[in-house]
């Protein structure tokens, strides 16, 4: 799935870039912006992100890495399926 960065009018992937933007207090989706922008929920998000030594921080890093590897895997799958489509035609 893809969204759009309205400020720069370029497509964004719902993977590592999406997750990074959420961690930076921005969001691609309106719901993300509401979640990180709200005083109540925004303070909770900031508290979790500020505690880099927390176990959640390690999980966040792993999630980023796995998101990147899944994106690469899907790209390889798309390339191989395109090759199969070309052979079938």
N, C-alpha and C positions, 0 to 999 in steps of 0.2 A: 504494500500500500504506500501511497505517496501523499504528502501534503504540500502546501505551498508556504514559503516564507514571504509573507505579504510585504515586508519592508524592502526586500531585495528582489522580489518576484522570481524566485528560483525554486525548483522542486527540492523537497527534503525527504529523505527516507525515514521510515519509522523503524529505526535501528539505533545504532550508536549515536548519530547526530540528534535524533529525537530525545534519547535518554540524557545526553549531555545538556541539551537545551533545558530539559526539565530540572536537572541538577543545578543549573545556573540561575534558576528562578524564572525562566521563561518557559513558554510552552507553545507547541505548534497548534494544538487544539484549544478551543475556547474554554473547555472544561479544565485543561491544564493551567491556563492563565488564571482562572477563578480559584483553583486549588492553591497555587503558589502565591497568588495576590491577596488572598484573604488573610486578615490579621491572625485569626485563630489557627487556621491550618498552615499558613505561611510560617508562623513561628515554630510550629512543630517540624516542618520540613527543614528550616534553617538549623534548628537544634540537632537534628539527626545528621545533617551534613557537616556541621561544625565539629562534631566529635569524630575525628578521623580515626581514632584508635578503637572505636566501637566495632564489634563484630559485624554490624550492618555495613560498615564501610568496606570491609573485605568482601562482603557479598555483592556490594554495588560494583566493585572493581571486576569481580568475576562475571557479573551480569553484563557489563560493558564488553568484556572480552568475548563472552559467548555470543552476544548479539552480533559482534563483528564477524566472528567465525561462521555464524549461521547465514549472514548476508553473503559472505564469500561462497558458501556451499550452495546457496540458492542461485547465485550467478553462474556457477559451474553447471548446475542442473539445467538452467535456461539455455546455456550454450549447447549442451549436449542434446537437448530436445529440439533446438533449432536445426542442428545437424541432421537429426533423424527425420525431421520434416522435409528438409531439402532432399534427402535420399528417397523418401516416399514419393515425392512429386515427380 
